[in-house]
Amino acid sequence: MCDVFLQVGSKEYGAHRIILCASSDVFQAMLMSPEWTEWHESRVQLQEMTICEPYFHMFLEYFYTGKILITHTNVMPILALADKYIVRSLTRTCLNYMCKHVPHASSHNQLFSWLQYSMVCGHQKVFDTCQNFIKWNFESVANTPDFSNFDIDTFVRILQQSDIVVHNEMVLYNCVVRWLDLQKIKLCQHQATNEDIEEEYKILVERIMRYIRFPMMTPRELADLLLSPVIKQHKEFFVDRMAIGMKYHSGYSDQIMSYYNTEEGKLLFTSRLYTSDSCSALLTIENFHDIPNYHTSTFVFSSHLSAAEHESHKINEWLVDLYPKGVWFKKCFLIVWQGTLEVPQEILSTVRLSLTCRELSELEMRVRISVLIYGLQGGIEHVTEVREKVHHFTPQEKVVNIDDLIPFDELNPPAVMQGERDTPYLVGPNRDKLKLNLVIAPIR
């Protein structure tokens, strides 16, 4: 009883107008409006992208069954069809899948295509999720074949960010050099002469490398860079930028002050989320399921107050108390001048990180506190969230609490069976390790 046939590529699918119109705003307009030539035809030719044609039967079946099997290989073509024909329920299903499976996209070299499509089509949540995954797992993304597919504008937009998680700026520089090498290979495949290749490559190097923060490298690293082939070939561009770094480390504040007058100049002296020992500490809790409620894990570490070499003696000591299973304030009695005051117990269902500055190196200190939260999806461990807080430490304000660091019920689900206790916030072979990285950066 089909009353319309859809021609897609070399295949023809029988369908019913009432089903198509009820499921898609585009089909309703196409098949019910006299303004469209298709409205009275029994056979309709549809022009679909080549990647969509093999999945059109699944798309059509969804109209009849309300069910569809989404995988990392078919989500993009199905989403493209759902967007084209305005099938909102299917669009939501695809977008939800993509947000939850970005690590799979990275491991299967589809991360860039997801990022690019979501940006063009305005799917902001997917775009933000993909971009955050790139920033927070930059080194692992840089080691995938998909890394070469990142276009210049996308790469520049990411390099401008201060929340890139990387061991240090030198590691980021090496990742950028790898991307440039991959782009040069592409230039060799498309450009006719060596002169054209070198000219295009020079423009590319200068556009990308201006976002490397050379002052955040150590003097030793800056000296080692002189042996880098990229810098040897483009000395004129790099010499001034490396000189800024050396002046910063030598304490020549008056000579670099002019750079603080522009937003781009300020970024040169702004730390990213570096995971090196000088400014971060790894916090892990093993056998998470076995620890009791209201358990406290305590960590002590130190960090530098400045990336500048001439201020390397300024080091702060920190005390971290981590409450992954809630906070319990026991009943106590306070003795005040009026008498004894009873304070009742209180239980907070929150995941709290309490940071104490044990000894202030300066009278006042403003820092950016970043907590990198690791997770596991599809067997892939990665930084899944970053929580940031700016705090002004003084002799009177030496403690800061960060509550709801992780959704309490997601980290501590009420479950009886072991299999039901799986949470994306635990990593390790047995899914029983809580892993955080605390990064502290001074703000000038």
C-alpha positions, 0 to 999 in steps of 0.5 A: 500500500505504498503511495510514494517511492523514494529514489536514492542513488541506485536504490528505490524505497517504497514508503507512505506519505502519511508516515513521511509527513508525520516524521519530517517537516521537509517531507511534509512541505515536499509532499503536501504543498503544491509549490513543490513539484514532488507533491503529486508525483509517485516517484521522488528523486532525492539527492543525497551525499555519497556517505549518506546513501548506504544508511538511508534505509536505516533513516527511513526505518526509523520513521516506522519503528522509532528505533535505530542503532547508532555507531561511531561509523554511521552517526555522522551520515544519519545526523546529516539526514536528520538535519536535512529533513528536520527530524528533531528526535533523531537529531537529538539522539545523534547529538547525545550519542556524539557527546558521550562518545567523543573519545571513540571519535578520536581513536577512530580518526573522526574527531575533526569531522565531528568538530567541523560539522557541529560548528558549521551546523550550529550543534554547540554542545557537540562542538564544545565537547569535541573542542574540550576533548582536544584541549584537555587531551592535547598530547594524545590527540596530537598522536592520532592520524586525524591530527593532520586534518585540523584546518588552520583556523581550528588549530589557531582557535585552540592554540589561543586558549589557556586551558590546554592541558599539556605537560609544558609549553615545550611539549606543546611546541613539539606537537605544533611542529608535528602538525606543521610537518604534516601540513608541509607534506600536503603542500608538497602534494598540491603545490607545483614548485619548491618556491611556492611550497616554501612561501606557503610554509613560511606563512603557515609557520608565522601564523601558527607559532605566534601563539606559542608562549615562549616565556613559559619555557625555561631558559634551558628549553629556549636554548635547546630550541635554537637547534630546532630545524623550524627555528633555524629556517625562520630565524627572523621571525623567532629571534624576537619572540625568544628574546621576550622569553629570556627578558621575562626570565631575567626580570627585565619587567620594564622591557616587556611591559608593553606586551601587557597592553594587548590581549595577545601580548598578555597571553604570552605570560599566562600559564596553560594547564601544565601538568609538570611537577613545578605547578601541579600534583596528581591526586589518586585514591586506589580501591575507591569502592572499599573506602568508607563514607566521609573518608578523607585523603590528604596530600601535600605538595609545593608549586612555584609562584612564577614561571620566571627563572629569577623568581624560582625561589618563590615556592608555596606549600599546599595541603589538600584534603579530598572528601570523595564520599561526602563530608560529616561534621560531627556534633560538638560543643563550643565554649563561648563567654555566654556558656556552652553552645551545642553545634549539631552534626551535619552531613553534606552529600558533596565531593569536596576538595579543600585547599590550604596554603600552608605558608604564604610566600607573599602577603597576598596571592591570587591564583587560578586553581584547576582540577583535571578530572579523569574518566574512562569511556570505552576503555579510553582514559582521558581528562573528561572535565576541568573545574576552575576557580580563582581565589585570593589567598591572604593571611586571613583567607588561607583555605578554599573549598571546592564543592560538587567537584564531581556529581556526588550520585554519579561518583557514588551511585546507590547500587547493590550489584558491583556491575551497577556501580560503574561510573565514568569518573573511575579509571584503572583496570578494575574501574576503582581508582579516582584520579585528579590532577590539581594545577595551580597557576599564579595570576599577575 
